[in-house]
Amino acid sequence: RRGSARRRDQSIAVTTLRTRTTTMPPRSSSPAPANRDYAGPAAVADTGAVKYSWREVAEHNSSDSAWVIYAGGVYDITDWLDRHPGGKEMLLLAAGREVSELVASYHPFSDKPANVLQKFKIGDVVDAEFPAYRKDSGFYAELCENVGKYFVDNNLDPKDPLPGMWRMAVVFAVAGLCYAAVNNLVETSFGVKLVAAVLFGICQALPLLHVMHDSSHTAFGPNETWWKTAGRLAMDWYAGASMISWHHQHVVGHHVYTNVMGADPDMPVVSEGDPRRIVKRQLWTGLYKWQHVYLPPLYGILGLKFRIQDITDTFLGRTNGPIRVNMYDSVFVRLVLVKAFWAAWRIGVPLFWLSVPVTQFVTLFLVSEIMTGYWLAFNFQVSHVSNVADFPNGERESSEIDDEWAVSQVKSSVDYSHGNWVTTFLAGALNYQTVHHLFPGVSQYHYPAIAPIIRRVCDKRGIKYLCLPSFSKAFALHLAHLREMGEAGKAAHVD
C-alpha cells in the first residue's frame, strides 16, 4: 500500500515546481542559496530530477507517507519506518522536514544512515523552510572521528543508562519524602513543609534535566523502548508536561537552528510584540529597558507555561513557535490521560484523599512549581541568551547562515564550571552545553570526558570554545545581554 502510494505521488509529479493549495501555515519560503558552499537546495538544483517545494514535502509527515529532505534531496522513507534501528518515533518526528543536521548529529560515528537514505531518493527540493548552514568544512567530521575513537579505545557505551538510573533513584526517593511532608503524611512544622516544597520543586526539575532530556535525544539506553519509557515517565506522568511538545521545540527546533530567530522556538518568533528583546532584528520599545528586571521573576512560571502550551499550541494549534507539529502519538493518551493522571496524584490526592487544607496546598504547590520553573529556566537561559553567545542572522533576515552547523553550535553555546561535579549534577550537564549540542545522542555523563577532546579540535581550527568559571558569571552575562538589548535600538515607527 505504501509503495503504491509513493509511486502514485511520483507519477503525477512533473519536473518543474507545481503550484497547488495546501493546508500549511503561512510562511515565506527561503530561496535556494546562490552560494554552493551552503548545504541547501542549490547544491542539487540542476540535476534534472523531479523537483519539490518544502511545502509539498511537509505534507508527507505521517506513517502513511513520510518524506524528508537531506542534503538538497527528497527521500520517501515510508518503507523504512518499521525497519529503522532507532525506532519509528524519531522518523515520524522528522517526517516532512529538513533532516541534514539531524542525521549527522544523531549518527556521529557512522556513515551508514546517510548511505541507506540514498535508496529512497525520489527527487530534489527547490526551496527551504528555514535558513541553510554552510557545508561541513571537515570540522564536525574531525570531531566525530576523535570522540568516536575515545569510546572505542575505552570500550564505553555512548548511551549507557546506568549513571542516570542510580542518580534518579536518589532524586525520586527525596521527592517522595518531600511529597509526604508537604501533604501531611508526616507531622512537621509549616517551615519544614516549606523547605520540602522547595526541594520537591528541584526534584521535579532534575529528572527532566537528566533522564527526560537524554531520552528525548535517544541518549538514555540502547533503543526506542528505553527512550519512550524513561522519557515519558519523567516528562508526562511525573511532571504533567508533554514529550511531544518537547520533541518539537527542542529536538527538531532548538538543536538544529540554535539561536536563529524565526526557526528556533526558544527565540522570539516575530520582530515585534514579544516581551523579550533578544536580537537586534526585533523592533525596540521603551518597555525593553526594564526586561533585565521583569523577565527573571517571570522565569518561575515556565513549568506552568509548558503544560498550558501543550494544549493551546501543540495539540490545538499544531505548532511550537515556528515548528510544525507532527502528531505521532495518541492525542487522547498524551493530552487527556496523562494530564488527568498528573492532576490526580499531584492535586486530587492531597486535596480530596489526604484532606490537606486548601490554603496550605495552594501555597506549597505554587512554591514547588515556581522553584521548578526557576531551576529549568535559569539553566536554559544562561546557556544561549548571553552577550558572549552568537545569534545567527540576529541583525538581518537571510536564507543563509554564515557558519557551518557545528561551528554555529560552538559559537551560540555557553559552557561554565567544567570539572565541578556538583554543578554538573544540578544542571543536568547543561554546563557542558557545547558538548551537548555537538553530540546530543551521547549520554550527558560522558560530557566531562569528551569536552577536552572537542576543545583540542576547536583550538586546532581556530574556533573559540567558551567556558566561563561559574554559573554566577554565566547568569551575570545573561542579565547583561538583556540589559544591552533593552537599551539598544530605535522605537518602531508605523507609516
Stockholm file with secondary structure:
# STOCKHOLM 1.0

chainA/1-495         RRGSARRRDQSIAVTTLRTRTTTMPPRSSSPAPANRDYAGPAAVADTGAVKYSWREVAEHNSSDSAWVIYAGGVYDITDWLDRHPGGKEMLLLAAGREVSELVASYHPFSDKPANVLQKFKIGDVVDAEFPAYRKDSGFYAELCENVGKYFVDNNLDPKDPLPGMWRMAVVFAVAGLCYAAVNNLVETSFGVKLVAAVLFGICQALPLLHVMHDSSHTAFGPNETWWKTAGRLAMDWYAGASMISWHHQHVVGHHVYTNVMGADPDMPVVSEGDPRRIVKRQLWTGLYKWQHVYLPPLYGILGLKFRIQDITDTFLGRTNGPIRVNMYDSVFVRLVLVKAFWAAWRIGVPLFWLSVPVTQFVTLFLVSEIMTGYWLAFNFQVSHVSNVADFPNGERESSEIDDEWAVSQVKSSVDYSHGNWVTTFLAGALNYQTVHHLFPGVSQYHYPAIAPIIRRVCDKRGIKYLCLPSFSKAFALHLAHLREMGEAGKAAHVD
#=GR chainA/1-495 SS CHHHHHHHHHHTCCSSCCCCCCCCCCCCCEECCSCTTBSSGGGGTTSCSCEECHHHHHTCEETTEEEEEETTEEEECGGGGGGCTTCSHHHHHHTTSBCHHHHHHHSTTCSHHHHHHGGGEEEEECEESSCEEECCCSHHHHHHHHHHHHHHHTTCCTTCCHHHHHHHHHHHHHHHHHHHHHTTSSCCCHHHHHHHHHHHHHHHHHHIIIIIHHHHTTCSSSSHHHHHHHHHIIIIIITSCCHHHHIIIIIIIITTSTTCTTTCTTSCSSSSSCSCCCSTTSCBCGGGGGHHHHHHHHGGGHHHHHHHHIIIIIIIICEETTEECCCCSCHIIIIIIHHHHHHIIIIIIIIIISCCCHHHHHHHHHHHHHHHHHHHHHHHHHHHSSTTSCCTTSSSCCSEEEEEHHHHHHHTCCEECTTCHHHHHHTTTGGGHHHHHHCTTSCGGGHHHHHHHHHHHHHHTTCCCCEESCHHHHHHHHHHHHHHHHHSSCBCCCC
#=GC SS_cons         CHHHHHHHHHHTCCSSCCCCCCCCCCCCCEECCSCTTBSSGGGGTTSCSCEECHHHHHTCEETTEEEEEETTEEEECGGGGGGCTTCSHHHHHHTTSBCHHHHHHHSTTCSHHHHHHGGGEEEEECEESSCEEECCCSHHHHHHHHHHHHHHHTTCCTTCCHHHHHHHHHHHHHHHHHHHHHTTSSCCCHHHHHHHHHHHHHHHHHHIIIIIHHHHTTCSSSSHHHHHHHHHIIIIIITSCCHHHHIIIIIIIITTSTTCTTTCTTSCSSSSSCSCCCSTTSCBCGGGGGHHHHHHHHGGGHHHHHHHHIIIIIIIICEETTEECCCCSCHIIIIIIHHHHHHIIIIIIIIIISCCCHHHHHHHHHHHHHHHHHHHHHHHHHHHSSTTSCCTTSSSCCSEEEEEHHHHHHHTCCEECTTCHHHHHHTTTGGGHHHHHHCTTSCGGGHHHHHHHHHHHHHHTTCCCCEESCHHHHHHHHHHHHHHHHHSSCBCCCC
//
